Amino acid sequence: MKDLQWIKKLLYFIFAFIIIWLFSLVSNLPPLWNHYLLYIPAIAFVYVLGMAAWHRQNKMPEVEMAEYIQRAAKPCFTKLEAASYSKKLSELMYVKRIYLNPVLKVEDVAANMSISEKALSSLLNQHIGKSFNDFVNEYRIEEVKIKLADPANHHFTIAAIAFDCGFNSLATFQRVFKQFTGITPSKFQSDNLLPRVAVK
């Protein structure tokens, strides 16, 4: 709201400057005085504008300041290229299931796609809207959920299932699982475990 009020004052000044300019056109003042009428308010406006911006930045929170000064990342792909590489990335996850590798890194996925690590990060951040860890862990969590609901895996511990699905830390798995599902793995298993079908 403070910024909007400042813009309101700025518009008032612009309107006042236009009125002065129109007055200088229709007045019979010497040309020198017409210059003064225009230049002095313009110089004052630039000074006030600079001081207001400096004062505004001093009052900005650190988080807001960081967002204000950071440069926008340059896109590495066009929309068509991004769609093509996103499809290739999905195939790596669904078909090759590379997310099951517990030490999977950005460079591994980038090498599989024949692109640079920077390009892959750009694809994930700007076009898919996820970090590398969140993107990979989402697939791992879906795999864990399938296994937890399968009665054939009931004799395995939750930790064993987590490690089998690509996690290499139980603490990380517990945190990520709750982040994506809102509940603990044991709660999910008790709520979703399918009944075992008796074989005659």
ABEGO torsion letter per residue (X at the ends): XAAAAAAAAAAAAAAAAAAAAAAAAABABBAAAAAAAAAAAAAAAAAAAAAAAAAAAAABBAAAAAAAABBBBBBABBAAAAAAAAAAAAAAAAAAGAAABAABBAAAAAAAAGBBAAAAAAAAAAAAGBBAAAAAAAAAAAAAAAAAABAAAAABBAAAAAAAAGBABAAAAAAAAAAAAGBBAAAAAAAABBBBBBBX
